Amino acid sequence: MENRAIMQPANPVLPETGFAVERLLPPQQAVVAFFSRVTIAPLKTERVSLDDASGRVLAEGVVADVDYPREPRSLMDGFALQARATPGEFAIIDDVHMGRAPRIHVTSRTASRIPTGGLLPDGADAVVPRENVSVDGDTLTVRAEVAAGESVAEAGADMRRGETVLRAPRRIRAAEIGVLATLGVTSVCVYRRPVVAVFSSGDELVDPAARPLPGEIRDSNRYAIAASLGAMGTIPRHYPTLRDEAPEFESALEAALAECDALVITGGSSVGERDRLPGAVAKIANPGIVVHGLRVKPGKPTLFGAHGGKPILGLPGNPTSALLMLEAVASPIVAALGGAPISSSLLQARLAEPARSRAGWTWYAPVRLTDDGGVPWAHPLALRSFSVSLTARADGYVIMNELDEEWPAGTPVTVHRFLGG
């Protein structure tokens, strides 16, 4: 049925959705179209301690106020000496101790024992490792020439005073926390975490704590989407379910726009008679709908809109489609809210079984990973957009673009891990 519709000559319409095929945008073009019309509202900043900085987005660059290392340090356990005096014999005159400044001056015929990380004593410009020398009592014999600076971390080799070590915006990870602590920075200026309203839409939805009656289902989307948004660095805020016939459908969205930085709604985003989201967004928002309908499987009825610089994301009601569209397509919009890109974990693998797609469409195929002798294999899972468990069974997804129709088994693929996994 879909194929016959696509072959129609003028403005074909997918019968099951009412979407005109030629008006559907590929996912990346849809994101570009969104940003061409919408400027995300500027974010406020706040100062947080290092303990609270992980995962936040740096709003101001960090400049080193000292060199690091501050003084030359040894990179090896060995002996500090003057390189120009090698090879030769040296009198061992002292030991360098961690946490203390050396007390001696090394000459052309003397050396000092030194641990990894120890400060070079005055006069020394190289360190020779223990395994490259022989020691007889207090006499050190070096048989090979040593170059100046060998096994030494010079002052400022890692960070120089006045250097912008961390540029904004960037997401603060454990590595950045370590840099900040090294520089004596105990609090940082970060962007405020955006608050995102999360709605589900549909008369059939009941709370997870309820026992569903015939025709009802527990609302899984709102919780899954909130968890994904939290992994993206936002603060998800749950709102009551939007009922198809409720008179307060539009007013609920308006209230959330007044309280939050963005809206994410699952369900009701298609073009059916009971799909109220497109009409509501067109009525209450400015510029309103920017993109409606993507040339993608699953997730065709995805909607991008905005009001006053606040994104409105309408996701399909099917659980697999909703989560894939949020993480695989809409994440750059969420990232713009937070001020920095959202990095996903990628893994190179090989396709364990053949995979087929539809020419001209982008396909997001969930896969399960196995390991065979250190080689990761990606097993495509049957795409059932209604499934709640599919994305939980999957380790990630692969993307088949518009030009791909079939991938044979063994094809190298990039697996995109789900956020928070």
Secondary structure, 3 states (H helix, E strand, C coil): CHHHHHCCCCCCECCCCCCEHHHCECHHHHHHHHHHHCCCCCCCEEEEEHHHCCCCEECCCEECCCCECCCCEECCCEEEECHHHCCEEEEEEEECCCCCCCCCECCCCEEEEECCCCECCECCCEEEEHHHEEEECCEEEECCCCCCCCCEECCCCCECCCCEEECCCEECCHHHHHHHHHCCCCEEEEECCCEEEEEEECCCEECCCCCCCCCCEECCHHHHHHHHHHHCCCEEEECCCECCCCCCHHHHHHHHHHHCCEEEEECCCCCCCCCCHHHHHHHHCCEEEEEECECEECCCCCEEEEECCEEEEEECCCHHHHHHHHHHHCHHHHHHHHCCCCCCCEEEEEECCCEECCCCCEEEEEEEEEEECCEEEEEECCCCCCCCCHHHHCCEEEEECCCCCEECCCCEEEEEECCCC
